[in-house]
Amino acid sequence: MARGDRRVQGLARVAVVVRAGAAPMWWFGVLAAGVGVLLPGITGRRIGVMAGAALFIVAAAVVSYARRKRYTALARGAARAGKHDVLQDRAVTTRNWRRAHRWWLVLALALALASSFAVPAAGGMLLAGAGAGLRLKAAWLGRRERADDVLLWIRVDWLDKRHGAPAGKPVKGYRSTGIAAGDATPGGARRRSDVFA
Protein backbone atom coordinates (compact mmCIF):
# COMPACT_ATOMS: atom_id res chain seq x y z
CA MET A 1 0.00 0.00 0.00
CA ALA A 2 1.60 3.23 -1.09
CA ARG A 3 1.93 5.77 1.64
CA GLY A 4 -0.27 8.79 1.04
CA ASP A 5 -2.21 7.04 -1.75
CA ARG A 6 -5.50 8.93 -1.86
CA ARG A 7 -7.25 6.04 -3.54
CA VAL A 8 -7.03 4.00 -0.34
CA GLN A 9 -10.38 3.94 1.46
CA GLY A 10 -11.26 2.43 4.82
CA LEU A 11 -14.53 0.52 4.74
CA ALA A 12 -16.76 -0.43 7.68
CA ARG A 13 -19.52 -3.02 7.54
CA VAL A 14 -22.95 -1.38 7.38
CA ALA A 15 -24.60 -4.07 9.51
CA VAL A 16 -21.88 -3.79 12.16
CA VAL A 17 -22.40 -0.02 12.45
CA VAL A 18 -26.15 -0.59 12.83
CA ARG A 19 -25.65 -3.39 15.35
CA ALA A 20 -23.02 -1.58 17.46
CA GLY A 21 -25.54 0.13 19.74
CA ALA A 22 -27.87 -2.84 20.15
CA ALA A 23 -26.13 -4.58 23.06
CA PRO A 24 -25.45 -1.51 25.26
CA MET A 25 -28.98 -0.15 24.73
CA TRP A 26 -30.51 -3.53 25.50
CA TRP A 27 -28.51 -4.17 28.67
CA PHE A 28 -28.80 -0.60 29.96
CA GLY A 29 -32.53 -0.83 29.31
CA VAL A 30 -32.82 -4.14 31.15
CA LEU A 31 -30.84 -2.70 34.07
CA ALA A 32 -33.00 0.43 34.24
CA ALA A 33 -36.22 -1.58 33.97
CA GLY A 34 -35.05 -4.01 36.67
CA VAL A 35 -34.23 -1.19 39.08
CA GLY A 36 -37.33 0.75 38.08
CA VAL A 37 -39.73 -2.07 38.82
CA LEU A 38 -38.61 -1.93 42.45
CA LEU A 39 -40.00 1.60 42.76
CA PRO A 40 -43.74 2.22 43.22
CA GLY A 41 -43.61 5.42 41.18
CA ILE A 42 -46.54 7.76 40.64
CA THR A 43 -48.52 5.44 38.40
CA GLY A 44 -47.76 2.21 40.25
CA ARG A 45 -45.79 -0.81 39.05
CA ARG A 46 -48.59 -2.47 37.07
CA ILE A 47 -49.33 0.55 34.92
CA GLY A 48 -45.61 1.27 34.56
CA VAL A 49 -44.83 -2.22 33.28
CA MET A 50 -47.81 -2.19 30.90
CA ALA A 51 -46.79 1.20 29.54
CA GLY A 52 -43.20 -0.03 29.27
CA ALA A 53 -44.27 -3.09 27.29
CA ALA A 54 -46.13 -0.87 24.82
CA LEU A 55 -43.13 1.46 24.54
CA PHE A 56 -40.82 -1.51 23.99
CA ILE A 57 -42.89 -2.74 21.03
CA VAL A 58 -43.23 0.72 19.50
CA ALA A 59 -39.52 1.53 19.90
CA ALA A 60 -38.43 -1.81 18.43
CA ALA A 61 -40.73 -1.37 15.43
CA VAL A 62 -39.81 2.26 14.76
CA VAL A 63 -36.06 1.71 15.05
CA SER A 64 -36.18 -1.50 13.03
CA TYR A 65 -38.12 -0.01 10.10
CA ALA A 66 -36.62 3.49 10.06
CA ARG A 67 -34.98 4.45 6.74
CA ARG A 68 -35.27 0.97 5.19
CA LYS A 69 -35.98 2.51 1.79
CA ARG A 70 -32.73 4.46 2.02
CA TYR A 71 -30.75 1.35 2.97
CA THR A 72 -32.38 -0.58 0.12
CA ALA A 73 -31.55 2.13 -2.43
CA LEU A 74 -27.93 2.33 -1.28
CA ALA A 75 -27.59 -1.46 -1.32
CA ARG A 76 -29.07 -1.69 -4.81
CA GLY A 77 -26.45 0.73 -6.16
CA ALA A 78 -23.48 -0.75 -4.29
CA ALA A 79 -20.21 -0.69 -6.25
CA ARG A 80 -17.71 -3.51 -5.99
CA ALA A 81 -14.92 -2.81 -3.50
CA GLY A 82 -11.55 -2.23 -5.14
CA LYS A 83 -8.07 -3.46 -4.38
CA HIS A 84 -7.23 -0.20 -2.60
CA ASP A 85 -10.15 -0.52 -0.16
CA VAL A 86 -9.18 -1.56 3.38
CA LEU A 87 -11.78 -3.58 5.31
CA GLN A 88 -12.11 -2.43 8.90
CA ASP A 89 -12.36 -5.12 11.58
CA ARG A 90 -15.70 -5.62 13.28
CA ALA A 91 -14.20 -4.91 16.71
CA VAL A 92 -12.79 -1.57 15.56
CA THR A 93 -16.12 -0.46 14.06
CA THR A 94 -18.01 -1.47 17.19
CA ARG A 95 -15.48 0.16 19.54
CA ASN A 96 -15.49 3.42 17.58
CA TRP A 97 -19.29 3.67 17.72
CA ARG A 98 -19.52 2.83 21.42
CA ARG A 99 -16.74 5.20 22.45
CA ALA A 100 -18.32 8.05 20.49
CA HIS A 101 -21.75 7.36 22.03
CA ARG A 102 -20.69 6.45 25.57
CA TRP A 103 -21.96 9.66 27.20
CA TRP A 104 -25.22 9.48 25.27
CA LEU A 105 -25.69 5.93 26.51
CA VAL A 106 -24.95 6.96 30.10
CA LEU A 107 -27.41 9.85 29.78
CA ALA A 108 -30.06 7.50 28.36
CA LEU A 109 -29.53 5.14 31.30
CA ALA A 110 -29.80 8.01 33.79
CA LEU A 111 -33.02 9.29 32.19
CA ALA A 112 -34.50 5.78 32.12
CA LEU A 113 -33.73 5.35 35.82
CA ALA A 114 -35.09 8.79 36.69
CA SER A 115 -38.31 8.15 34.77
CA SER A 116 -39.03 5.18 37.03
CA PHE A 117 -39.91 7.57 39.85
CA ALA A 118 -42.93 8.52 37.73
CA VAL A 119 -43.61 5.44 35.58
CA PRO A 120 -41.75 2.37 36.92
CA ALA A 121 -39.70 0.40 34.36
CA ALA A 122 -41.13 2.24 31.34
CA GLY A 123 -38.00 4.20 30.46
CA GLY A 124 -35.81 1.13 30.70
CA MET A 125 -38.13 -0.88 28.50
CA LEU A 126 -38.16 1.93 25.94
CA LEU A 127 -34.34 1.89 25.84
CA ALA A 128 -34.29 -1.91 25.59
CA GLY A 129 -36.80 -1.70 22.75
CA ALA A 130 -34.50 0.64 20.83
CA GLY A 131 -31.66 -1.87 21.26
CA ALA A 132 -33.90 -4.70 20.07
CA GLY A 133 -34.87 -2.60 17.05
CA LEU A 134 -31.23 -2.13 16.08
CA ARG A 135 -30.65 -5.88 16.32
CA LEU A 136 -33.72 -6.50 14.14
CA LYS A 137 -32.51 -3.98 11.56
CA ALA A 138 -29.08 -5.62 11.46
CA ALA A 139 -30.77 -9.01 11.00
CA TRP A 140 -32.83 -7.58 8.13
CA LEU A 141 -29.64 -6.30 6.50
CA GLY A 142 -28.13 -9.74 6.99
CA ARG A 143 -31.02 -11.37 5.15
CA ARG A 144 -30.53 -8.94 2.25
CA GLU A 145 -26.82 -9.72 2.18
CA ARG A 146 -27.45 -13.47 2.09
CA ALA A 147 -30.09 -13.10 -0.62
CA ASP A 148 -27.74 -11.02 -2.79
CA ASP A 149 -24.66 -13.06 -1.80
CA VAL A 150 -22.70 -9.92 -0.90
CA LEU A 151 -21.58 -8.01 2.16
CA LEU A 152 -22.31 -4.27 2.31
CA TRP A 153 -19.64 -1.77 3.35
CA ILE A 154 -19.53 1.99 3.82
CA ARG A 155 -16.62 4.39 3.55
CA VAL A 156 -15.50 5.31 7.06
CA ASP A 157 -15.19 8.99 6.16
CA TRP A 158 -18.89 9.06 5.17
CA LEU A 159 -20.00 8.10 8.68
CA ASP A 160 -20.92 10.99 10.96
CA LYS A 161 -18.61 12.37 13.66
CA ARG A 162 -19.89 9.73 16.11
CA HIS A 163 -19.10 6.90 13.67
CA GLY A 164 -22.78 6.24 13.01
CA ALA A 165 -25.55 7.10 10.53
CA PRO A 166 -24.68 4.57 7.79
CA ALA A 167 -27.67 5.77 5.75
CA GLY A 168 -27.20 9.51 6.36
CA LYS A 169 -27.15 12.28 3.77
CA PRO A 170 -23.34 12.29 3.28
CA VAL A 171 -23.46 8.62 2.21
CA LYS A 172 -23.33 8.49 -1.57
CA GLY A 173 -23.26 4.71 -1.91
CA TYR A 174 -22.13 1.42 -0.46
CA ARG A 175 -19.37 -0.93 -1.54
CA SER A 176 -19.84 -4.67 -1.80
CA THR A 177 -17.59 -7.70 -1.35
CA GLY A 178 -18.02 -11.44 -1.44
CA ILE A 179 -19.82 -13.11 1.43
CA ALA A 180 -16.58 -14.42 2.98
CA ALA A 181 -14.80 -11.03 3.29
CA GLY A 182 -14.00 -9.50 6.65
CA ASP A 183 -14.51 -10.95 10.12
CA ALA A 184 -18.29 -10.57 10.46
CA THR A 185 -21.13 -12.67 9.08
CA PRO A 186 -24.14 -11.25 7.21
CA GLY A 187 -25.99 -9.14 9.77
CA GLY A 188 -22.80 -8.11 11.55
CA ALA A 189 -22.25 -10.95 14.02
CA ARG A 190 -18.80 -12.40 14.67
CA ARG A 191 -17.75 -15.29 12.51
CA ARG A 192 -16.70 -17.16 15.66
CA SER A 193 -19.19 -18.96 17.88
CA ASP A 194 -19.52 -16.03 20.35
CA VAL A 195 -22.16 -13.74 18.77
CA PHE A 196 -23.48 -12.00 21.88
CA ALA A 197 -21.08 -9.04 21.98
C-alpha positions, 0 to 999 in steps of 0.5 A: 500500500503506497503511503499517502495514496488517496485512492485507499479507502477504509470501509466499515460493515454497514450491519456492524455499524447498525448493530453496534448500539444494540447490546449496550442499549438492550442491557442498559434498558434491562438494568433500568427496567429491573431497578425501576420495577422496584419503585412504586412510582406515581402510576404504580408498578402495574401501569408502569410495566404495561406502559413499558411493554407498549413502549418496547414494542413501539420503539423496536418497530420504529427503530427496526423499520426506520430508513429501510428505503434508504438502505435498500436504495444504497444497497441496490447501487453498491459498487464492488470494493476495489483493491485499494479498499481496506476492510475495517475489523468488526471490533474496531467499528463497534469500539469506535461507535460505542466510544463516540456514544458512551456519554449518550448511553450513560445519559439515556440510562440516567433518564431511564432510571429517573423516569421510574420515579414517575412510571416504573420500568417504562423508560428502561423498557423503551431503551431496551426496545431501541436496542432490540430494534437495532438488532432486528434492523441488522438481521434484516440487512443480513437477510438482504446480504445473504439473498444477494450473496454480498456483504455491504460496506460503507466508507469510514469517512462518510460516517458521521462524527460519532461513527454512526448514521450509515444511511445519512445524507453524506453517504453516496453509496455502499461498496460490496464484497463477497460473502466471505470477506471481513470478520463478520457474518451477514448481519454483523455478528462475529464469525466465531461462535460467540455472537453475543457481543 
